[in-house]
Amino acid sequence: MSTEYSRLLSPLKIGPKTVRNRVLVTAHEPRLAENFLPGDRYIAYQRARARGGAGLQLSGATPVHRSGMGGAHSDGLLIVDDGVVAAYRRLAEAIHAEGGCFLVQLAHYGATSGSSEPGQPIWGPSPVASELVRDVPHVMTVKEIAEVVGAFGAAARHVRASGLDGCEILAAFGLLVAAFLSPYSNHRGDAYGGSLENRMRFMLEIVDAVRAGAGPDSIVGVRIPGDELVAGGLGPAEMKEVARRLEAIGKVDYLNVAAGTNLDRVTRATHWGPTPLPHGAYVPLAAAIKAAVRLPVFTTGRITDPRQAEKILADGQADMIGMTRAHLADPDLVVKLIEGRADDIRPCVGANLCIASVLGGGHVRCIHNPEAGREHAWGPTVPAVRRKRVAIIGGGPAGLEAARVAALRGHRVTLYERSSQLGGHLRKTTAVPAMAELGKIIAWQEDQLRKLQVVVRRDSPVTPAEIGALDADAIVVATGSRPHTVVIPGAGDLPVLTPTDVFDGKAPPARTAVVWDESGLYGGIGAAEMLSSAGATVHLVTPSFMIGEDLDHVRRVPIYQRLTGAGCRFHPNARVARVEGRAVVLASAYDGPEERIEGVDLIVGWHGRRVDDDLATALDARGGEVHWIGDALAPRKVDIAMAEGAMVGRRL
């Protein structure tokens, strides 16, 4: 066992139980449940992380009462009646078979999630709406408060009956328990509002009920904010007192410290921040709580490097380290540490596709671990029945993953890349400082190909004339795509580039630039960020309702903060109609008036991509086994390219 991570890999006693190490997979909802229960897909997902060695895992926020379901869908968990026990028992058996420990996070969404059903308003302590949901909640009566407290206790009994290891009460992120605790959202004048003692009353009643339901042999923890990060909300000083009072009652086994509130549109994105949010951004909040109590304290917040996790423990800032997104990227993180293979851990890069996919209504996904969320459907990667000579044309994300998986299965793989560098368009995007961390994907892939003895031929374009001479039993075409360009009337001598040109350093100096972005994603935004960092005033133009319309809220907020902070100006609902001298004329996407942007030095147009299919005719003539993947099949996102690379690697 590696001694470099002796603290991280050491056991931790939490109340009545001892977990095998200090690595925590915090509560998150992969949306893999079936009819609100953990079925085969959910169990396979969680079992993979237990098999990989995680010390402690949690379910996502699991509603205990039907008033707290909000916008819950059948692929998220509920725990509201006796009928759930059998399904949760299957989960317990799977986790325990791998030596893991699993808690159910008990929750009531309160005003953070809306409801469109008649007779089912959302509930809250006061008529304070979320800035995102905007539904004003029904103000709970004392009788309804008691009903919800009872529901938490009943849910804890179900968890105990299932054989799982305990519960975590969610008292963070502005959900109902946190909403009662916080002066930001609790404006009551009765025994449940006003003073800290009154605002804590609901939470303490829930702790009593959950401990009674869970029994003395189960873990009971509470997730709290170290700071809600909003004016009028809970701050560090008050939260230290909350922590002391929770410890004093003697019924709580640990405190799990988070940040922000989902009632606020900005901090809704903060606690799940994507790159370039600093790693370990909220560790100081946990350290402040740890200084106030003797209970084990958990921390989280973009901790992806085991070395950083080890240092946090060594410095006494926390007792357990949340590495949730890191386990989406590589569920075998702990096993690889134990085996001394830290360099083989697939790195989390903060792309936040995991969060974006769930918030968008889909199942959990990872930008470069295609197996995440597909564990049950795909199963393990197995050796090939017959070894083949495989030629992969194109070294972008799809080609790299196809080469890795094919070689892992025992095939002899040669990868041809026409440029001097691997990574395709993904590598180009890493030229944007905010996206530099995504380069770790390419570095990891290159290292894995080297270890798997894949032959990589850079500066080696494969022409149609060379197709017939390839020494291969199977060919995988991963040639990617090219930027699609449009002619802008009147542009004349005004430079018109693509984001790819900007990423490649081909943009001339500009005082004023127009970025015409029809993608709704990051391409045009990335160009705007680079041009802004070079000193240009950038006008972002899009026919969409907003800039980055197809980005989720969690990614969009920090992007807006960077763009507006750099002086970028937004022009939604518009298109570039023509150029008149150095004036760019914008036409409304509807029936509005035209708008002029004067003194423009540069236009960047982003209108998507077109397939690079120059080899199609030659491949048809050659015949044999041919697979098209990634953008060579149809231009889409990086995670789809990666997934198709893995799929073809499994099929070969």
C-alpha positions in Angstrom: 0.0 0.0 0.0 1.2 3.5 -0.8 2.6 5.4 2.2 2.2 8.7 0.3 -1.5 8.7 1.1 -1.3 7.2 4.6 -3.8 9.6 6.1 -6.3 9.5 3.2 -6.2 5.7 3.2 -6.5 5.3 7.0 -9.8 4.2 8.7 -12.1 6.7 10.4 -14.5 6.0 13.2 -17.8 7.8 12.6 -20.2 7.3 15.5 -20.9 3.6 15.8 -19.1 2.5 12.6 -15.6 2.6 11.2 -15.2 3.4 7.5 -12.1 2.0 5.6 -10.6 5.3 4.5 -11.2 9.0 4.4 -12.5 9.3 0.9 -16.0 10.5 0.6 -18.4 10.3 -2.4 -20.8 13.1 -1.3 -24.6 13.2 -2.0 -25.4 13.5 -5.7 -28.3 12.4 -7.8 -27.3 10.4 -10.9 -30.9 10.0 -12.0 -30.6 6.3 -12.5 -33.4 5.2 -10.2 -36.4 3.3 -11.5 -39.8 4.3 -10.3 -38.2 6.4 -7.5 -36.3 3.3 -6.2 -32.7 2.0 -6.5 -32.9 -0.6 -9.3 -30.2 -2.3 -11.4 -28.8 0.8 -13.0 -28.5 2.8 -9.7 -27.1 -0.2 -7.9 -24.5 -0.9 -10.6 -23.4 2.8 -10.5 -23.0 2.9 -6.8 -21.5 -0.6 -6.6 -18.7 0.5 -9.0 -17.6 3.2 -6.6 -17.7 0.9 -3.7 -15.7 -1.7 -5.6 -13.2 1.1 -6.4 -12.6 1.6 -2.7 -14.5 4.7 -1.6 -14.7 4.9 2.2 -18.2 6.4 2.4 -20.9 7.0 -0.2 -24.2 8.9 0.0 -27.4 9.0 -2.1 -28.6 12.2 -3.5 -31.0 14.4 -1.7 -33.9 11.9 -1.1 -37.3 13.4 -0.3 -38.9 12.0 2.8 -42.4 13.6 2.3 -44.4 14.1 -0.8 -44.7 17.9 -0.3 -40.9 18.0 -0.6 -40.6 16.2 -4.0 -40.7 19.4 -6.0 -39.9 18.5 -9.6 -38.8 15.0 -8.7 -38.9 12.5 -11.6 -39.1 8.7 -11.4 -35.3 8.4 -12.1 -34.6 10.1 -8.7 -34.9 8.5 -5.4 -37.7 8.8 -2.8 -38.0 7.3 0.6 -41.6 7.9 1.7 -43.2 4.6 2.7 -42.6 1.0 3.9 -42.6 -0.3 0.3 -39.1 1.1 -0.4 -37.3 -1.1 2.0 -36.8 -4.2 -0.2 -35.2 -2.0 -3.0 -32.9 -0.3 -0.6 -31.9 -3.7 0.9 -30.6 -4.7 -2.5 -28.5 -1.6 -2.6 -27.2 -2.3 0.9 -26.2 -5.9 0.0 -24.4 -4.7 -3.1 -22.4 -2.0 -1.3 -21.5 -4.2 1.6 -20.4 -7.0 -0.7 -17.7 -4.6 -1.9 -16.7 -3.5 1.6 -18.4 -0.1 1.3 -20.5 2.0 3.6 -23.6 3.9 2.3 -25.8 6.6 3.8 -29.1 8.0 2.5 -29.3 11.7 2.5 -32.7 12.7 3.8 -34.2 15.9 2.4 -37.2 18.1 1.7 -36.6 20.4 -1.3 -38.7 23.2 0.1 -38.7 26.2 -2.2 -35.7 25.2 -4.3 -37.7 23.0 -6.7 -41.1 23.9 -8.1 -44.3 22.0 -8.5 -46.9 22.2 -11.2 -49.4 19.8 -9.7 -52.7 21.1 -8.4 -53.1 20.8 -4.7 -49.3 20.4 -4.2 -47.7 23.8 -3.6 -44.1 23.9 -2.5 -43.6 24.4 1.2 -41.3 26.8 3.1 -40.9 28.6 6.5 -41.8 31.9 4.9 -43.0 33.3 1.6 -39.5 33.6 0.1 -39.1 32.3 -3.4 -36.0 30.9 -5.0 -34.5 33.3 -7.6 -34.5 30.5 -10.1 -37.8 28.6 -9.4 -39.6 31.8 -8.5 -42.6 30.0 -7.0 -43.7 31.5 -3.7 -44.0 28.7 -1.2 -46.9 27.9 1.1 -46.0 29.0 4.6 -46.0 25.9 6.7 -48.2 25.6 9.8 -47.0 24.1 13.1 -49.0 21.0 12.3 -47.3 20.6 8.9 -43.9 21.2 10.5 -44.6 18.3 12.9 -45.7 16.1 9.9 -42.4 16.7 8.1 -40.4 16.0 11.3 -42.3 12.7 11.5 -41.5 11.9 7.9 -37.8 12.3 8.5 -38.1 9.9 11.4 -40.0 7.4 9.3 -37.5 7.6 6.5 -34.7 6.9 9.0 -36.6 3.7 10.1 -36.8 2.6 6.5 -33.1 3.1 6.1 -32.3 1.1 9.2 -34.7 -1.7 8.1 -32.9 -1.9 4.7 -29.5 -2.6 6.3 -27.9 0.5 5.0 -25.5 2.3 7.3 -27.3 5.4 8.3 -28.6 8.8 7.2 -27.4 12.3 6.5 -29.8 15.2 7.2 -29.6 17.8 4.4 -29.5 21.2 6.2 -27.7 23.1 3.4 -28.2 24.6 0.0 -31.4 26.4 1.0 -33.5 23.2 1.0 -36.3 23.1 3.7 -34.1 22.4 6.8 -31.6 25.1 5.8 -34.4 27.5 4.9 -35.7 27.3 8.5 -32.2 27.7 9.8 -31.3 30.8 7.7 -32.4 34.4 8.4 -32.2 34.8 4.6 -35.3 32.6 4.1 -36.9 32.4 7.6 -38.9 35.5 8.5 -41.3 33.8 10.9 -42.5 35.3 14.2 -43.4 32.1 16.0 -41.3 29.6 17.9 -39.6 28.5 14.6 -38.3 31.9 13.6 -36.3 34.9 14.9 -33.5 33.9 17.2 -30.9 31.2 16.4 -32.5 29.0 19.0 -35.9 29.3 17.3 -34.4 28.9 13.8 -32.6 25.7 14.9 -35.7 24.2 16.4 -37.0 22.5 13.2 -33.5 21.0 12.5 -33.1 19.8 16.1 -36.5 18.2 16.1 -35.5 16.4 12.9 -32.3 15.2 14.4 -34.2 13.8 17.4 -36.6 12.0 15.0 -33.9 10.7 12.8 -31.8 9.4 15.6 -34.8 7.6 17.1 -35.6 6.1 13.8 -32.0 5.2 12.9 -31.2 3.7 16.2 -27.9 3.7 18.1 -26.1 1.4 15.6 -26.5 3.7 12.6 -24.6 6.8 11.5 -26.5 10.1 11.7 -24.8 13.1 10.1 -25.8 16.6 9.1 -24.8 18.6 6.1 -24.6 22.3 6.9 -23.4 25.4 5.0 -20.1 26.9 6.3 -21.3 30.1 4.7 -24.4 30.7 2.5 -22.4 33.4 0.7 -25.4 35.8 0.5 -26.2 39.0 2.3 -28.5 38.3 5.2 -27.8 34.6 5.1 -25.9 32.2 7.4 -22.2 33.2 7.8 -19.1 31.5 9.3 -19.5 32.9 12.8 -23.2 31.8 13.2 -22.4 28.4 11.6 -19.7 27.7 14.2 -22.3 28.2 16.9 -24.8 26.0 15.0 -22.1 23.3 14.9 -21.4 23.6 18.6 -25.1 23.2 19.5 -25.4 20.2 17.2 -22.5 18.6 18.9 -23.9 19.4 22.3 -27.1 17.4 21.9 -25.0 14.2 21.5 -27.1 12.7 18.7 -25.0 13.7 15.6 -22.0 11.7 14.5 -20.4 14.1 12.0 -20.8 17.4 10.2 -20.5 17.7 6.4 -19.7 21.3 5.4 -20.9 22.9 2.2 -21.3 26.4 0.8 -24.0 28.6 -0.8 -27.8 28.4 -1.2 -29.9 27.3 -4.1 -32.3 30.1 -3.3 -29.8 32.5 -4.8 -29.1 32.4 -8.6 -25.4 33.0 -8.2 -24.5 30.8 -5.3 -26.7 28.1 -6.8 -23.8 27.6 -9.1 -21.0 28.3 -6.7 -20.9 25.2 -4.6 -20.6 23.0 -7.8 -18.4 25.3 -9.6 -16.6 24.2 -12.8 -13.1 24.9 -13.8 -11.4 27.3 -13.2 -12.9 27.4 -9.7 -9.8 26.8 -7.4 -9.4 23.3 -6.1 -10.5 23.0 -2.5 -12.2 26.3 -2.6 -14.4 25.6 0.5 -11.9 23.8 2.7 -11.5 26.9 4.9 -15.2 26.7 5.8 -14.8 23.2 7.0 -11.6 24.1 8.9 -13.5 26.8 10.7 -16.2 24.3 11.8 -13.5 21.7 12.8 -11.9 24.3 15.0 -15.2 24.7 16.9 -16.1 21.0 17.5 -14.7 17.6 18.2 -17.0 15.7 15.8 -15.6 14.4 12.6 -15.9 17.2 9.9 -16.1 16.5 6.2 -15.1 18.9 3.4 -15.6 19.1 -0.3 -15.4 21.5 -3.2 -13.3 20.6 -6.3 -10.9 18.3 -4.4 -9.7 16.1 -7.2 -6.0 15.5 -6.5 -5.3 12.9 -3.8 -2.1 14.8 -2.9 -4.3 17.8 -2.0 -6.7 15.6 -0.1 -3.7 14.1 1.9 -2.5 17.6 2.8 -5.9 18.8 4.0 -5.9 15.9 6.4 -2.3 16.5 7.4 -3.1 20.1 8.1 -6.0 19.2 10.3 -8.6 21.1 8.3 -11.0 18.1 8.0 -11.4 14.5 8.8 -12.9 13.2 5.5 -12.5 14.4 2.0 -15.3 14.7 -0.6 -14.0 13.6 -4.0 -17.3 13.1 -5.8 -16.6 14.4 -9.3 -13.3 12.7 -9.1 -15.1 9.4 -8.6 -17.3 10.1 -11.6 -14.1 10.4 -13.7 -12.5 7.4 -12.1 -14.5 5.1 -9.7 -11.3 3.1 -9.1 -9.4 6.1 -7.6 -8.8 4.5 -4.2 -7.8 1.1 -5.6 -5.2 2.8 -7.8 -3.9 4.7 -4.8 -3.5 1.5 -2.8 -1.8 -0.2 -5.8 0.6 2.7 -6.2 -0.9 3.7 -9.6 -1.8 7.3 -8.8 -0.7 8.3 -12.3 -3.3 6.0 -13.8 -6.2 7.8 -12.2 -8.4 9.4 -14.9 -8.4 13.1 -13.7 -11.5 15.1 -13.1 -11.1 18.3 -15.1 -14.1 20.3 -13.8 -16.0 20.3 -17.1 -19.1 19.7 -15.1 -20.9 17.6 -17.7 -21.9 15.4 -14.7 -23.9 18.2 -13.3 -25.1 19.7 -16.6 -26.5 16.3 -17.8 -28.5 15.8 -14.6 -29.8 19.4 -14.4 -30.8 19.0 -18.1 -33.0 16.1 -17.2 -30.6 13.3 -18.3 -28.6 10.7 -16.6 -25.2 11.4 -15.0 -22.3 11.6 -17.5 -18.6 12.4 -17.5 -16.8 14.2 -20.3 -14.1 11.5 -20.5 -15.3 8.5 -18.6 -18.0 7.1 -20.9 -18.8 4.3 -18.4 -20.2 6.8 -15.8 -23.9 6.2 -15.6 -23.7 3.3 -18.1 -22.2 0.7 -15.7 -25.2 -1.7 -15.9 -25.8 -1.4 -19.6 -22.1 -1.7 -20.6 -20.7 -4.1 -18.0 -16.9 -4.6 -17.6 -14.4 -4.2 -20.5 -13.3 -7.7 -21.4 -10.4 -9.1 -23.5 -11.0 -9.5 -27.2 -11.8 -13.0 -28.5 -9.5 -12.4 -31.5 -6.7 -9.9 -31.6 -6.9 -7.6 -34.6 -4.7 -5.1 -36.3 -6.6 -1.9 -35.8 -5.9 1.4 -37.6 -7.4 4.5 -36.1 -7.4 7.6 -38.3 -7.6 10.7 -36.2 -6.2 11.5 -32.8 -9.0 13.7 -31.3 -11.1 12.6 -28.3 -13.0 9.9 -30.2 -9.8 8.4 -31.7 -7.9 8.5 -28.5 -10.5 6.7 -26.5 -11.1 4.1 -29.3 -7.3 3.4 -29.3 -7.1 3.1 -25.5 -10.1 0.7 -25.2 -9.1 -1.4 -28.2 -5.5 -1.7 -26.9 -6.8 -2.5 -23.4 -8.7 -5.4 -24.9 -5.5 -6.8 -26.5 -5.7 -5.4 -30.1 -2.6 -4.1 -31.9 -3.4 -0.5 -32.5 -1.9 2.1 -34.7 -3.2 5.7 -34.5 -2.6 8.2 -37.3 -2.9 11.9 -36.6 -2.4 14.5 -39.3 -1.1 17.2 -37.0 1.9 17.2 -34.6 -0.4 17.1 -31.5 -3.1 14.8 -30.3 -6.4 16.1 -28.9 -8.2 17.6 -31.9 -10.5 20.5 -31.3 -10.5 19.8 -27.5 -6.8 20.7 -27.4 -7.5 23.9 -29.3 -10.1 24.9 -26.7 -7.6 24.5 -23.9 -5.8 27.6 -25.3 -8.5 29.6 -23.4 -7.1 30.1 -19.9 -10.4 29.2 -18.2 -10.4 25.8 -20.1 -6.7 24.9 -19.7 -7.5 22.2 -17.2 -9.3 20.2 -19.9 -5.8 19.5 -21.3 -5.5 16.9 -18.6 -7.8 14.7 -20.6 -5.4 14.6 -23.5 -2.3 14.2 -21.3 -3.9 11.2 -19.5 -4.9 9.6 -22.8 -1.4 10.0 -24.2 0.1 8.5 -21.1 -2.3 5.5 -21.3 -1.6 4.9 -25.0 2.1 4.9 -24.2 1.7 2.3 -21.5 -0.6 0.2 -23.7 2.1 0.3 -26.5 -0.2 1.9 -29.0 1.8 3.1 -32.1 1.1 6.8 -32.5 2.1 8.4 -35.8 1.9 12.2 -35.6 2.2 14.4 -38.7 0.8 11.4 -40.6 -2.3 12.3 -42.6 -3.9 9.3 -44.3 -4.9 10.2 -47.8 -7.6 8.5 -49.9 -4.7 7.0 -52.0 -3.2 5.4 -48.9 -6.4 3.7 -47.6 -6.0 0.6 -49.6 -2.5 0.0 -48.4 -3.3 0.2 -44.6 -2.2 -3.0 -42.9 -5.3 -3.4 -40.7 -8.1 -5.8 -40.0 -10.3 -3.0 -38.9 -10.3 0.8 -39.5 -11.8 3.3 -37.2 -12.4 6.7 -38.8 -12.2 9.6 -36.2 -11.2 12.4 -38.6 -13.5 14.9 -36.9 -15.0 17.9 -38.5 -14.3 21.4 -39.9 -15.7 24.7 -38.9 -18.7 25.8 -41.0 -18.3 29.3 -42.4 -20.8 31.7 -43.9 -20.3 34.7 -46.2 -21.1 38.1 -44.5 -22.2 40.7 -47.0 -19.9 43.7 -47.2 -17.2 42.2 -45.0 -14.6 43.0 -47.6 -11.2 43.5 -46.0 -12.5 43.1 -42.4 -11.0 39.8 -41.0 -13.7 37.1 -40.5 -12.3 34.2 -38.5 -13.6 31.1 -36.6 -13.0 30.4 -32.9 -10.6 27.7 -34.1 -8.5 30.5 -35.7 -8.6 32.4 -32.4 -7.5 29.4 -30.4 -4.7 28.8 -32.8 -3.4 32.4 -32.2 -4.3 33.7 -35.7 -6.4 36.6 -34.6 -4.9 40.0 -35.4 -4.8 42.7 -32.7 -8.3 44.2 -32.2 -9.7 47.0 -30.1 -13.3 46.0 -30.9 -14.4 42.5 -32.0 -17.8 41.0 -32.8 -18.4 37.3 -32.0 -21.4 35.9 -33.9 -22.3 32.7 -32.1 -25.0 30.4 -33.3 -23.9 27.4 -31.2 -25.5 28.1 -27.8 -22.5 26.4 -26.3 -18.9 27.3 -25.5 -17.1 27.8 -28.9 -18.0 31.4 -29.5 -17.8 32.2 -25.8 -14.2 30.8 -25.7 -13.2 33.0 -28.5 -14.7 36.0 -26.7 -12.8 35.1 -23.6 -9.5 35.0 -25.5 -10.1 38.2 -27.3 -11.1 40.0 -24.1 -7.9 38.8 -22.4 -6.0 40.3 -25.3 -7.6 43.7 -24.6 -10.5 43.8 -27.1 -13.9 45.0 -26.3 -16.0 42.1 -27.4 -19.7 42.1 -28.6 -21.2 38.7 -28.3 -24.1 38.3 -30.8 -26.5 35.3 -30.8 -29.9 34.6 -32.2 -30.7 32.7 -29.0 -32.6 34.1 -26.1 -29.3 34.4 -24.1 -25.6 33.9 -24.5 -24.7 30.3 -23.9 -28.3 29.3 -24.0 -27.5 25.6 -24.2 -25.2 25.7 -21.2 -26.6 24.8 -17.8 -27.0 27.4 -15.1 -24.0 26.1 -13.1 -21.6 26.6 -16.0 -23.3 29.8 -17.3 -23.0 31.8 -14.1 -19.2 31.8 -13.8 -18.9 32.4 -17.6 -21.1 35.4 -17.3 -19.1 36.7 -14.4 -15.9 36.4 -16.4 -17.4 37.9 -19.6 -19.1 40.9 -17.9 -16.1 41.4 -15.7 -14.0 41.7 -18.9 -16.4 44.3 -20.4 -18.1 42.0 -22.9 -21.4 43.3 -24.3 -24.3 40.9 -25.0 -26.6 41.1 -28.0 -29.1 38.2 -27.7 -31.9 37.7 -30.2 -29.8 39.1 -33.1 -27.7 38.1 -36.1 -25.0 39.8 -38.1 -26.8 41.1 -41.3 -24.0 42.9 -43.1 -20.9 45.0 -42.7 -20.8 48.7 -43.8 -17.2 49.9 -43.7 -16.2 49.1 -40.1 -19.7 49.0 -38.8 -21.4 45.7 -38.2 -25.1 45.8 -38.6 -27.2 43.5 -36.5 -30.7 42.3 -37.5 -33.2 41.3 -34.9 -34.0 37.6 -34.8 -37.7 38.8 -34.8 -39.1 42.1 -35.9 -37.0 44.5 -34.0 -35.0 47.4 -35.3 -31.4 47.0 -36.6 -28.4 47.8 -34.4 -25.0 49.1 -35.4 -21.7 48.3 -33.8 -19.1 50.9 -34.9 -15.3 50.7 -35.2 -15.1 46.9 -35.5 -11.7 45.4 -36.2 -12.5 41.7 -36.3 -15.5 39.3 -36.7 -15.5 35.8 -35.4 -18.3 33.6 -36.7 -19.3 30.3 -35.1 -21.9 28.4 -37.0 -21.1 24.9 -36.0 -19.1 22.2 -37.8 -19.4 20.0 -40.9 -18.2 16.4 -41.1 -14.7 15.7 -42.5 -15.5 12.8 -44.8 -12.7 13.1 -47.4 -12.0 9.4 -47.0 -15.5 8.1 -47.5 -15.2 7.1 -51.1 -11.8 5.4 -50.7 -13.1 3.5 -47.6 -16.1 2.2 -49.5 -13.9 1.0 -52.3 -11.6 -0.8 -49.9 -14.3 -2.6 -48.0 -13.8 -4.6 -44.9 -14.5 -3.6 -41.3 -14.9 0.2 -41.0 -16.3 2.2 -38.1 -17.1 5.9 -38.1 -17.2 7.7 -34.8 -17.3 11.1 -33.2 -17.5 14.2 -35.4 -16.6 12.1 -38.4 -20.0 10.5 -38.0 -21.8 13.7 -37.1 -20.5 16.8 -35.2 -21.5 16.7 -31.6 -20.0 17.1 -28.1 -16.8 15.8 -26.6 -18.5 13.3 -24.3 -20.4 11.8 -27.2 -17.1 11.4 -29.2 -15.5 9.8 -26.2 -18.4 7.4 -25.7 -18.4 6.4 -29.3 -14.7 5.7 -29.1 -15.2 3.5 -26.1 -18.1 1.7 -27.8 -16.2 0.9 -30.9 -13.2 -0.2 -28.8 -15.5 -2.6 -27.1 -17.0 -3.9 -30.3 -13.8 -4.6 -32.2 
